[in-house]
């Protein structure tokens, strides 16, 4: 929302635009009066002085950075609206701490899968901060076995999914420093995967949302488009596939699965807002990731030369309600119920937006 402030100065009109409350206020001044002499001057001067801003000398336009909600009582120069998941020391100068890494690896894990998780982390370089989301309550045990665990962030909440964790701990303002966010399952075979090489390919092909190809000869695959091919570095569609009569529809293009997605910073900022707070399994998200890029058929891709095996270990269904009868089946039932609920919400949101747009266009 734009707060428009106008004032007369040497017969010129100046404008200040900020994302605050909406309104129009006149402000008369002269060359020999200070803007801070009036109430409006006291209100705006600190913002103009301390905020990052750009000015057009000929047009009198000044763009002032918006202060985030909740920071209204603070001077803009002290506001820090973004954070990271990088560990800091308790000693020494803050200026000499190791810098935030360029990329972020996050995984929802259980202690029983630690050998596979360890193999995965080994494929990621020192350019990655690592966050483990523990759904089984075991956290400190990892430090006893793996040196890298002592430099990772551990978050524990029993019987929760990676999408539950992601909604609560991967807010866009928290992961803002990272160019790419890996949101992976714990049951991936990574013998033929190296993270740095993967990133190079993603950048080369301009992929905003991607995943490594799946070796279907050794593991599970849900969609043909995800299976690795031998024809190049990347493929983006399943054109001509048996289940893809229309290559422009999901999951034939503009699609990655939910077990090993990789998001650019900008794409994740959108995807995070699409994750529903009460729908924890994430079913249905993959068919809507396309909404978070400008050109899904070009900005989605499956990286074929860096591929993984999806072992499809049913860790979530094993969590369930434990020894009670039908535990796995009840988890599966909820997964489908959530998918239908998400589809319904998205359909209703699309209709509401279309109706709102139609009403706006019909008004004079």
C-alpha positions in Angstrom: 0.0 0.0 0.0 1.4 3.4 -0.9 1.4 6.3 1.5 1.7 9.3 -0.8 3.1 12.5 0.7 3.2 15.7 -1.4 4.8 19.0 -0.8 5.5 22.2 -2.6 9.1 23.2 -3.0 10.4 25.8 -5.5 7.3 25.1 -7.7 8.2 21.5 -7.9 6.1 18.6 -6.7 7.9 15.8 -4.8 6.5 12.4 -3.8 7.5 9.9 -1.2 6.2 6.4 -1.5 6.2 3.9 1.3 4.4 0.7 2.1 2.7 2.0 5.1 -0.9 3.1 5.6 -2.7 4.6 2.6 -3.4 8.3 2.5 -2.6 11.6 0.9 -1.2 14.5 3.0 -0.3 18.0 1.8 3.0 19.4 3.2 3.9 23.0 2.4 7.5 24.1 3.0 10.1 26.4 1.7 13.8 26.4 1.1 14.6 28.0 4.5 12.6 25.6 6.6 13.7 22.2 7.8 11.4 19.2 7.3 12.0 18.2 10.9 10.4 21.5 12.1 6.9 20.0 11.8 5.1 16.9 12.9 5.4 15.4 9.4 9.0 16.3 9.4 9.6 14.4 12.6 7.6 11.5 11.2 9.4 11.2 7.9 12.9 12.5 8.5 14.3 9.5 10.3 12.9 7.2 7.6 14.4 9.2 4.8 17.7 9.5 6.6 18.2 6.0 7.8 16.3 3.8 5.3 18.0 2.5 2.2 16.5 4.7 -0.5 17.0 5.9 -4.1 16.3 9.4 -5.4 15.7 10.8 -8.8 16.9 14.4 -8.7 14.9 15.6 -11.7 11.6 14.0 -10.8 11.7 14.3 -7.1 10.8 10.6 -6.6 12.2 9.0 -3.4 11.7 5.3 -2.8 12.0 4.4 0.8 12.5 0.8 2.0 9.5 -0.5 3.8 9.8 -1.4 7.5 8.4 -4.9 8.3 5.3 -5.2 10.4 6.1 -5.0 14.0 9.2 -2.7 13.5 7.2 0.5 13.4 8.6 1.7 16.8 12.2 1.2 15.8 14.5 3.5 13.8 14.9 1.9 10.4 18.7 1.7 10.6 18.5 -1.0 13.4 15.9 -3.2 11.7 17.1 -6.7 10.7 14.2 -8.4 8.9 16.0 -11.5 7.7 18.0 -14.3 9.5 19.7 -17.6 8.7 20.4 -21.0 10.1 24.1 -20.6 10.5 25.7 -21.4 13.8 27.5 -18.6 15.6 30.2 -18.7 18.2 29.8 -17.7 21.8 33.3 -16.1 21.8 35.5 -13.9 19.7 34.5 -11.0 17.4 31.2 -11.4 15.5 33.0 -10.0 12.5 35.3 -13.0 12.4 32.6 -15.7 12.5 32.5 -18.0 9.5 30.2 -16.6 6.8 26.8 -18.0 6.2 26.9 -20.8 3.6 25.6 -20.3 0.1 23.1 -23.2 0.2 20.9 -25.1 2.6 20.3 -28.8 3.0 17.3 -29.7 5.2 16.1 -33.3 5.9 13.5 -34.8 8.2 15.2 -37.8 9.8 15.0 -40.7 12.2 17.9 -42.2 14.0 17.3 -45.6 12.4 18.1 -44.1 9.0 21.3 -42.5 10.2 23.6 -44.4 8.0 21.8 -43.3 4.9 21.5 -39.7 6.2 25.3 -39.7 6.8 25.9 -40.9 3.2 23.7 -38.1 1.9 25.4 -35.3 4.0 28.8 -36.5 2.8 27.7 -35.5 -0.7 27.2 -31.9 0.3 30.2 -29.6 0.6 31.1 -26.9 3.1 29.1 -24.5 1.1 26.0 -25.9 2.7 24.5 -25.3 6.1 22.7 -28.4 7.3 19.5 -28.7 9.3 18.1 -32.0 10.5 14.5 -32.2 11.6 14.1 -35.0 14.0 10.7 -36.7 14.1 11.7 -39.4 16.6 13.1 -37.4 19.5 16.7 -38.6 19.0 19.1 -35.7 18.6 22.3 -35.8 20.7 23.0 -39.4 19.6 24.0 -38.1 16.2 26.9 -36.1 17.6 28.4 -39.3 19.1 28.7 -40.9 15.6 29.2 -38.1 13.1 31.5 -35.1 13.4 29.5 -33.1 10.9 26.5 -33.4 13.2 28.2 -31.0 15.7 28.0 -28.3 13.1 24.5 -28.9 12.0 21.2 -27.5 13.4 19.0 -30.0 15.1 15.3 -29.4 15.5 13.1 -32.0 17.3 9.4 -32.5 17.3 8.0 -36.0 17.6 6.0 -37.6 14.8 6.0 -34.6 12.5 6.7 -34.4 8.7 9.2 -32.4 6.8 6.5 -30.1 5.6 5.4 -29.4 9.1 8.9 -28.5 10.0 9.4 -26.5 6.8 6.3 -24.3 7.5 7.5 -23.5 11.0 11.3 -23.2 10.6 12.0 -22.3 6.9 10.2 -19.0 6.6 11.5 -17.1 3.6 13.0 -14.5 5.9 15.0 -17.2 7.7 16.4 -18.8 4.6 16.9 -15.5 2.7 20.7 -15.8 2.5 20.7 -19.2 0.7 20.6 -19.3 -3.1 19.1 -22.8 -3.1 17.2 -24.8 -0.5 17.2 -28.6 -0.6 14.2 -30.1 1.2 15.0 -33.8 1.0 13.7 -37.1 2.4 16.1 -39.3 4.4 15.8 -42.4 2.2 17.7 -41.4 -0.9 20.6 -43.4 -2.4 23.3 -40.9 -3.4 26.1 -42.9 -5.0 25.7 -41.0 -8.2 25.1 -37.6 -6.8 27.3 -34.6 -5.9 25.7 -31.5 -4.7 28.1 -28.9 -6.1 27.9 -30.5 -9.6 24.2 -30.5 -9.3 24.1 -26.8 -8.4 26.3 -26.0 -11.4 23.8 -27.7 -13.7 20.8 -26.0 -12.1 22.4 -22.6 -12.6 23.5 -23.4 -16.2 19.9 -24.3 -17.2 18.2 -21.6 -15.2 16.1 -24.0 -13.1 14.1 -22.5 -10.3 12.6 -25.8 -9.1 14.3 -29.1 -9.8 15.2 -32.5 -8.5 17.8 -35.2 -9.3 16.7 -37.9 -11.7 15.5 -41.2 -10.2 17.2 -44.5 -11.0 14.0 -46.5 -11.4 16.0 -49.7 -11.9 17.0 -49.7 -8.3 14.3 -47.8 -6.5 10.8 -46.4 -6.5 9.3 -43.9 -8.9 5.8 -42.4 -8.9 5.9 -40.5 -12.2 7.7 -41.2 -15.5 8.9 -37.6 -15.8 11.1 -38.0 -12.8 13.0 -41.0 -14.1 16.6 -40.2 -15.2 17.4 -40.2 -18.9 20.7 -40.8 -20.7 20.3 -38.1 -23.4 21.7 -35.0 -21.7 22.2 -33.1 -18.4 18.6 -32.2 -17.9 15.1 -33.0 -19.2 12.1 -30.8 -18.6 9.1 -32.8 -20.0 7.9 -36.3 -20.6 6.9 -35.5 -24.2 5.6 -38.5 -25.9 5.4 -40.5 -22.8 2.7 -43.2 -22.5 0.9 -41.3 -19.7 1.4 -37.8 -21.2 -0.9 -37.2 -24.2 -0.8 -33.5 -23.2 2.8 -32.5 -22.4 1.7 -29.1 -21.1 -0.2 -30.7 -18.1 1.2 -31.9 -14.8 3.0 -34.2 -14.2 4.3 -34.2 -17.8 6.1 -30.8 -17.5 6.5 -28.1 -14.9 6.7 -30.8 -12.2 9.0 -32.4 -9.6 8.1 -34.8 -6.9 8.0 -34.0 -3.2 10.8 -36.4 -2.0 13.8 -34.5 -3.2 12.9 -31.0 -4.5 15.4 -28.2 -4.8 14.1 -24.6 -4.7 15.7 -21.3 -5.6 15.4 -18.6 -3.0 12.6 -16.9 -5.0 10.7 -20.1 -5.7 10.8 -21.1 -2.1 9.5 -17.7 -1.0 6.3 -18.6 -3.0 6.1 -22.3 -2.1 6.3 -21.6 1.6 3.2 -19.4 1.4 1.4 -22.3 -0.4 2.1 -24.8 2.3 -1.0 -25.2 4.5 -0.4 -25.0 8.2 -2.7 -27.9 9.1 -1.9 -30.2 6.2 1.3 -31.8 7.2 2.0 -34.5 4.5 2.4 -32.1 1.6 0.4 -34.2 -0.8 -0.8 -32.1 -3.7 1.9 -29.5 -3.4 3.9 -31.0 -6.3 1.1 -30.5 -8.7 1.0 -26.8 -7.8 4.7 -25.9 -7.6 4.4 -24.6 -11.1 2.5 -21.6 -9.7 5.7 -20.3 -8.2 7.7 -19.6 -11.4 7.1 -17.5 -14.4 7.7 -20.2 -17.0 7.2 -23.7 -15.6 8.1 -25.6 -18.8 11.5 -23.9 -18.8 12.2 -23.3 -15.2 11.5 -26.8 -13.9 13.9 -29.6 -14.6 15.0 -33.1 -13.8 18.8 -33.3 -13.5 19.8 -36.6 -15.2 23.6 -36.6 -14.7 23.2 -36.2 -11.0 20.7 -38.9 -10.0 19.5 -40.7 -6.9 17.7 -43.8 -5.8 14.4 -43.4 -3.9 14.3 -46.3 -1.5 10.7 -45.4 -0.3 11.2 -46.4 3.3 7.8 -45.9 5.0 9.2 -44.1 8.0 6.2 -41.7 8.3 3.7 -44.5 8.2 5.7 -46.4 10.8 5.5 -43.4 13.1 1.7 -43.1 13.1 0.1 -44.0 16.4 2.5 -46.8 17.1 1.4 -50.2 18.1 -2.3 -49.5 17.7 -4.1 -51.6 15.1 -4.1 -50.2 11.6 -1.5 -47.5 12.3 0.0 -47.4 8.8 -3.4 -47.5 7.1 -4.6 -44.5 9.2 -1.6 -42.5 8.2 -2.2 -43.3 4.5 -5.8 -42.4 4.9 -4.9 -39.0 6.2 -2.4 -38.5 3.4 -5.2 -38.9 0.9 -7.6 -36.8 2.9 -5.1 -34.0 3.0 -4.6 -34.2 -0.7 -8.3 -33.8 -1.4 -8.5 -31.0 1.1 -5.6 -29.1 -0.5 -7.0 -29.6 -4.0 -10.4 -28.3 -2.8 -8.8 -25.2 -1.2 -6.7 -24.5 -4.3 -9.8 -24.8 -6.5 -11.8 -22.5 -4.3 -9.0 -20.0 -4.2 -8.7 -20.0 -8.0 -12.4 -19.4 -8.3 -12.4 -16.6 -5.7 -9.6 -14.9 -7.5 -11.3 -15.2 -10.9 -14.5 -13.8 -9.5 -12.7 -10.9 -7.9 -10.9 -10.1 -11.1 -14.1 -10.2 -13.1 -15.8 -7.9 -10.6 -12.9 -5.4 -10.7 -12.8 -5.4 -14.5 -16.5 -4.8 -14.8 -16.4 -1.7 -12.6 -16.0 1.7 -14.4 
